[in-house]
Amino acid sequence: QVQLVESGGGVMQPGESLTASCSTSSAISAVDVVGWYRQAPGAQRELIATIARGEEVNYVPSMEGRFTVSKDDDKNTMYLRRIGLKVEDTGVYLCFVIINGADFWGRGIQVTVSS
């Protein structure tokens, strides 16, 4: 069992920057895939980006240039950054990892962008 704990988010204003982190109980360098999803209100969960072990970040085309995903193997933590938040960025952001075909999820963080 792998536990993931996200932090960051909250109520933010348009134009502000979001930095979310996701700490894992497992060595992040050993997992097969890490990544982030977003679920906007009333919408389906949408993938932002993944990082497969030994590979570069792979962004969903619609998300590329809007989000920055990274990880720090030494800290067993992955990050999500969004500069210049917009109201449409409102939603729950969730991190996940895949290990040997099994996926584990954080509980998600709520990000509300409102003026």
Backbone bond lengths (Angstrom), bond angles and torsions (degrees), N, CA, C in turn:
res aa  C-N    CA-C-N  psi(-1)  N-CA   C-N-CA  omega(-1)  CA-C   N-CA-C  phi
1 Q - - - 1.454 - - 1.531 109.47 -
2 V 1.313 115.98 132.14 1.453 121.38 179.29 1.517 107.79 -114.67
3 Q 1.301 115.66 131.41 1.464 119.92 177.79 1.521 109.73 -104.90
4 L 1.311 115.03 137.48 1.452 121.70 178.85 1.518 108.50 -124.88
5 V 1.298 116.25 134.60 1.453 121.37 -179.22 1.520 109.20 -128.75
6 E 1.330 114.87 116.49 1.460 120.05 178.35 1.520 110.44 -89.79
7 S 1.309 115.25 156.33 1.458 121.54 172.59 1.518 108.27 -147.36
8 G 1.328 114.17 158.88 1.457 120.10 -176.89 1.514 109.84 109.33
9 G 1.294 116.01 -174.82 1.454 120.97 178.07 1.515 112.25 82.96
10 G 1.319 115.65 -157.99 1.451 122.66 -176.30 1.518 110.03 112.38
11 V 1.314 115.15 -156.83 1.462 120.09 178.91 1.527 107.98 -91.90
12 M 1.308 115.34 125.26 1.453 120.95 -175.12 1.519 109.78 -133.82
13 Q 1.310 115.34 160.74 1.459 120.15 -179.62 1.524 110.41 -99.80
14 P 1.310 116.62 151.90 1.472 119.15 175.25 1.522 110.68 -53.92
15 G 1.310 114.37 138.38 1.457 119.86 -179.64 1.506 114.49 93.96
16 E 1.333 117.23 -18.53 1.458 119.96 178.09 1.525 109.54 -74.09
17 S 1.313 114.04 169.55 1.460 120.08 179.93 1.522 110.03 -109.38
18 L 1.315 114.39 142.38 1.459 121.81 177.20 1.516 109.18 -107.84
19 T 1.314 115.81 131.87 1.452 120.82 167.88 1.514 107.45 -128.26
20 A 1.299 115.80 113.62 1.459 122.03 178.38 1.518 108.74 -111.62
21 S 1.300 115.87 147.25 1.457 120.11 177.69 1.515 109.92 -127.44
22 C 1.295 115.85 157.76 1.454 122.60 -179.14 1.519 107.38 -140.32
23 S 1.310 115.81 110.58 1.457 120.67 179.85 1.518 109.50 -95.45
24 T 1.319 116.39 138.83 1.460 120.85 -177.75 1.519 110.89 -114.09
25 S 1.329 115.57 150.95 1.460 120.47 178.68 1.519 111.22 -84.30
26 S 1.313 115.74 -10.19 1.455 121.03 179.16 1.524 109.17 -106.61
27 A 1.306 116.08 156.61 1.463 119.50 175.75 1.522 108.93 -62.66
28 I 1.313 116.32 114.12 1.457 120.15 -173.18 1.521 111.18 -65.89
29 S 1.316 116.31 -24.66 1.460 119.46 178.71 1.525 111.85 -69.91
30 A 1.334 116.67 -16.37 1.460 120.54 -177.26 1.516 113.88 -96.96
31 V 1.308 117.58 -9.49 1.461 119.08 -178.36 1.520 109.38 -80.03
32 D 1.308 115.08 158.95 1.456 119.74 -177.40 1.528 112.23 -78.16
33 V 1.330 115.39 -42.89 1.466 120.42 -177.56 1.522 108.84 -145.75
34 V 1.306 116.69 141.01 1.462 122.74 169.26 1.512 107.18 -125.43
35 G 1.331 115.47 157.68 1.452 116.99 179.24 1.502 113.62 -177.89
36 W 1.315 115.06 -178.68 1.464 122.99 -178.95 1.536 109.54 -132.88
37 Y 1.329 112.73 143.08 1.459 121.59 171.88 1.518 108.53 -120.95
38 R 1.312 115.13 160.26 1.454 121.43 170.67 1.530 108.65 -129.17
39 Q 1.325 114.74 141.23 1.461 120.37 174.17 1.513 108.48 -126.39
40 A 1.326 115.81 106.50 1.453 121.25 177.35 1.523 109.35 -77.21
41 P 1.329 117.83 158.74 1.468 120.53 179.96 1.524 111.75 -56.23
42 G 1.320 116.16 127.72 1.447 121.08 177.55 1.510 115.21 71.87
43 A 1.310 117.05 8.44 1.466 120.39 -177.30 1.524 110.38 -118.09
44 Q 1.297 114.53 165.48 1.458 119.44 176.24 1.526 109.97 -76.47
45 R 1.306 114.30 157.78 1.455 120.26 176.75 1.526 108.72 -65.18
46 E 1.319 116.42 134.41 1.452 120.14 -179.96 1.525 110.55 -124.83
47 L 1.290 114.54 137.71 1.458 120.73 -179.13 1.527 110.19 -73.97
48 I 1.332 115.22 138.91 1.459 120.25 175.48 1.534 109.47 -98.69
49 A 1.327 115.56 -56.27 1.462 119.32 -178.24 1.519 109.65 -164.93
50 T 1.302 115.35 158.96 1.459 122.65 174.42 1.528 109.50 -131.50
51 I 1.322 114.54 157.12 1.460 121.32 171.71 1.515 106.42 -130.03
52 A 1.304 116.99 111.55 1.460 120.86 175.18 1.526 108.61 -83.70
53 R 1.312 115.96 152.13 1.459 120.37 -177.60 1.514 110.49 -56.29
54 G 1.313 115.37 126.42 1.453 120.54 177.95 1.513 115.07 80.85
55 E 1.311 116.28 3.77 1.470 118.94 -176.91 1.533 110.62 -120.32
56 E 1.324 113.99 170.33 1.457 120.63 177.36 1.530 110.03 -80.81
57 V 1.315 114.54 169.91 1.460 120.01 177.65 1.525 109.58 -64.94
58 N 1.313 115.04 136.59 1.463 120.97 178.18 1.524 107.57 -116.60
59 Y 1.331 116.52 109.19 1.459 121.50 -178.59 1.516 110.96 -93.18
60 V 1.303 115.21 145.36 1.459 119.79 166.39 1.524 105.92 -65.92
61 P 1.318 118.36 135.11 1.477 120.24 -174.81 1.527 114.16 -50.31
62 S 1.311 117.67 -40.37 1.461 119.88 -177.48 1.519 112.54 -70.36
63 M 1.322 116.70 -16.86 1.456 121.79 -178.77 1.530 112.60 -99.41
64 E 1.298 116.82 -19.06 1.457 119.99 -176.48 1.516 110.57 -64.36
65 G 1.326 116.02 135.44 1.450 120.80 -177.76 1.513 113.22 88.75
66 R 1.324 116.82 -14.08 1.456 121.02 179.31 1.519 111.52 -104.37
67 F 1.317 116.45 -33.73 1.459 122.31 -179.06 1.529 109.86 -122.76
68 T 1.318 114.54 153.41 1.460 121.09 173.33 1.518 108.03 -124.66
69 V 1.311 116.39 122.18 1.456 122.43 -179.86 1.520 108.24 -113.98
70 S 1.313 115.54 137.42 1.456 119.96 179.34 1.518 109.44 -150.96
71 K 1.312 116.50 172.61 1.455 119.94 176.08 1.517 109.67 -146.46
72 D 1.302 114.60 154.17 1.460 121.81 176.93 1.517 106.97 -121.84
73 D 1.305 116.65 105.19 1.456 120.44 -176.66 1.525 111.82 -63.39
74 D 1.312 116.59 -34.18 1.467 119.26 -178.44 1.519 111.74 -66.79
75 K 1.325 116.18 -31.06 1.459 120.87 -179.12 1.522 112.83 -99.18
76 N 1.347 116.70 -0.84 1.474 120.39 -177.19 1.518 111.14 51.75
77 T 1.294 114.98 45.64 1.459 120.81 -174.98 1.526 110.02 -137.65
78 M 1.311 115.48 141.28 1.457 120.89 172.47 1.521 108.78 -115.72
79 Y 1.326 115.49 158.02 1.452 120.81 -173.17 1.524 111.14 -132.01
80 L 1.312 113.09 152.76 1.454 121.15 174.65 1.518 107.16 -132.89
81 R 1.307 116.05 128.53 1.464 119.76 -178.94 1.517 109.49 -129.66
82 R 1.317 114.17 137.95 1.462 121.02 176.88 1.523 107.04 -136.90
83 I 1.317 115.02 117.38 1.458 120.94 177.64 1.515 108.35 -96.39
84 G 1.326 116.28 135.63 1.455 118.98 178.39 1.518 113.09 74.98
85 L 1.326 115.86 56.59 1.451 119.95 -178.99 1.524 112.21 -57.23
86 K 1.320 114.37 146.87 1.458 121.71 174.98 1.519 108.68 -121.81
87 V 1.308 115.69 161.28 1.462 120.08 -179.80 1.526 110.67 -55.65
88 E 1.311 117.00 -37.07 1.467 120.69 -178.91 1.524 113.68 -70.79
89 D 1.320 117.17 -4.81 1.465 120.17 173.60 1.526 112.13 -82.46
90 T 1.305 116.25 -3.88 1.458 120.43 177.65 1.519 110.22 -58.73
91 G 1.319 115.34 135.05 1.456 119.70 177.97 1.509 111.38 161.73
92 V 1.310 114.30 -174.91 1.458 121.66 175.07 1.521 108.06 -100.27
93 Y 1.299 115.33 130.93 1.466 121.52 -179.64 1.523 108.52 -109.17
94 L 1.316 115.63 128.04 1.459 121.12 -174.98 1.520 110.43 -125.90
95 C 1.311 115.19 138.77 1.452 119.78 173.59 1.531 108.70 -102.58
96 F 1.306 115.41 157.35 1.460 119.97 179.28 1.520 109.41 -150.40
97 V 1.321 114.39 159.50 1.459 120.54 171.76 1.526 107.65 -134.56
98 I 1.295 115.29 154.34 1.463 121.95 175.17 1.520 107.93 -123.60
99 I 1.312 115.43 125.08 1.463 121.58 179.34 1.519 107.89 -130.99
100 N 1.305 116.01 120.57 1.468 120.64 178.56 1.520 112.17 49.51
101 G 1.309 115.85 42.46 1.454 120.94 175.70 1.517 115.02 84.32
102 A 1.306 117.85 -8.21 1.463 121.37 179.29 1.527 109.40 -100.60
103 D 1.335 115.38 137.46 1.460 118.73 -179.41 1.519 110.44 -108.67
104 F 1.291 115.03 143.87 1.455 123.04 179.30 1.523 108.26 -129.96
105 W 1.334 114.36 143.76 1.453 119.76 -171.95 1.514 111.94 -127.54
106 G 1.325 114.89 149.02 1.443 119.67 166.73 1.521 109.77 -79.58
107 R 1.302 116.83 171.82 1.466 120.83 -178.47 1.519 112.00 -79.48
108 G 1.334 115.94 -15.62 1.451 119.54 179.09 1.515 112.49 94.66
109 I 1.299 115.04 152.96 1.457 121.32 174.52 1.521 108.65 -122.52
110 Q 1.300 115.50 141.42 1.461 120.67 178.87 1.527 108.87 -88.40
111 V 1.297 115.61 129.08 1.460 121.75 173.50 1.516 107.01 -120.22
112 T 1.312 116.30 119.22 1.460 121.42 178.69 1.514 107.91 -118.24
113 V 1.314 115.33 117.84 1.465 120.69 -179.12 1.522 107.63 -105.32
114 S 1.307 114.70 114.81 1.457 119.28 -175.34 1.515 109.63 -151.74
115 S 1.321 114.53 142.45 1.458 118.87 176.97 1.522 109.81 -92.61
